[in-house]
Amino acid sequence: MANALLIIGVIAIINGGIFMGALTSGQQQRANYHTETKEDRLMRFKIGRISVLVGVLSFFVGLILKVAF
């Protein structure tokens, strides 16, 4: 159970980084900024924030379970 939560946490954090644009190059970020609408950008950031939040919570719960048991 703890291992599954740790894996889900890492995957969700990476997914959030991709959605927020943190794992792209500067040129790719500029291209994305100029080709998407404001609504699309806000939706992408919202999904990224939720994904990172779920990932961090899942990772810490998995870490606590791993250490406690």
Secondary structure, DSSP 8 states (H G I E B T S, - for coil): -HHHHHHHHHHHHHHHHHHHTTTS-HHHHHHHHHHS-HHHHHHHHHHHHHHHHHHHHHHHHHHHHHHH-
